[in-house]
């Protein structure tokens, strides 16, 4: 018989992993297509949460409407992010500049710059301290299953993450736009030659990925009950770690690794103080990069 | 110097001493005179801070600009230097003369250990690895309460001194920081404009090709990573002794990004650009103090606009190289056209 304490830690770890997975899905989608890292994804997540806060404090709609509001904000944010930080650096479409490191690194830096601006602007607007969400909206009513205590939010997050994953797999493999996304991801120049509107495909990818990021943000806000402008940073890094561990372009791989990460972190708090638990993620990242440079589930890459 | 003969006046050689002399006059003469004229502690603080960030930006320039390794954890090595200085002072009672080189050495040693496993990684993978390492070091500073006092930070009781002679007072501390920073920046300048720097540039452009041509890429990368950590550690020691108080918050990820922004704004691969970038991003927010909370937004905006509108930076690499060769070309081996290719 396993000690109930470890079962509880396992449950906490799985729910933590789910929250990382929520974020990692959107992150991986954008990376897989554009081959660029979007450092502003954490800010999309924060924007989603703050959009929810503004909606709740302004009109107090039902919770489903709050989530749809956050989704709309996420879509808008993703669109503007792509136009601002990524489009200007796709000036040239020849093969050399598509593969060039300069282009990849300039978008990395520009998304970083945009994320700084967004975070600081949010701090000016809302102040840098924690803002609590109204109690009625929170999704942390305890539920007891055998020896383990979970909260309703765990199930909601699990449901949403599963729905996202399945929806995304459907979108990518069964629809025309998914086909276009996969084509651009495989070979942007080739996709252009066969008549795919690569620009539109990239925007679609950003919008879908950012909607998922924003949904993750508002769900996390409702789950923990508190939001603040810098809230996107740590989950952003965790999502990043999950993505790298999963092999950069594999979405199911990222989800599995997010779960592994969550469980590892919650198990680690058994042995060390919680301040150190973040160390687990970074150690995993370094170990993956050194020993499994292709990720645990990724396709082979030429160079890492 | 045969500049006195007047025959070299058309060539670059005649003015070789002029620009360095003017710069030295500015840093060691005009600026301290101005500071002493105003005599406000705040201005001294800003000047010292700007100088320390010039050193940080220059060391980042070496690894990111010249060698092309995107380093997202530079502030952590700066922090390691600062903590080394602070701990050596508070636990062993050592003075600045000892802590300054030791901070650099400890940071460099740590960087060497980090570089051993990570140097095989390229481009974004390397960037992610340095981000993780920076965050790990930050977590150690934050959570190892017994040793680093955690979030409370450490009070550094000793100011600047040289072999036991205290260099107290605002002007003396300015001169200490300025001398150390100028020496380090000159060293970085010699490194990045030498054959050594050219080898690093070849790695940045195409490391596989450079490898095939016989450049020892991995070894060079490790050397430059370690060297840049050394200079960051020295900057950390300066910071610890200057402010008298350090806490983990000074060395978090956003500081790494600030240093990166300095190099990017100034122009990747250009040392004068890195210096200008550091001065701009330190002095601009201070100058914009009236804007209050908007200062940090300005940093982000400056970074974004410079990537968008000035992809080569304020002073791009090519023009910076030309400038350095014309104005500071101390020991160039001429190729016959008056343009050398580097210090030996």
Interface residues (C-beta under 8 A of the other chain):
Chain A: X37 X84 X85 X88 X101 X104 X105 X106 X108 X109 X110 X112 X113 X114 X115 X116 X117 X120 X121 X123 X124 X233 X237 X240 X241 X244 X273 X275 X276 X278 X279 X282 X283 X285 X286 X289 X290 X293 X303 X304
Chain B: X68 X70 X117 X118 X120 X121 X122 X123 X124 X125 X127 X128 X129 X131 X132 X133 X135 X136 X139 X142 X143 X253 X254 X257 X260 X261 X264 X293 X294 X296 X297 X299 X300 X301 X303 X304 X307 X308 X311
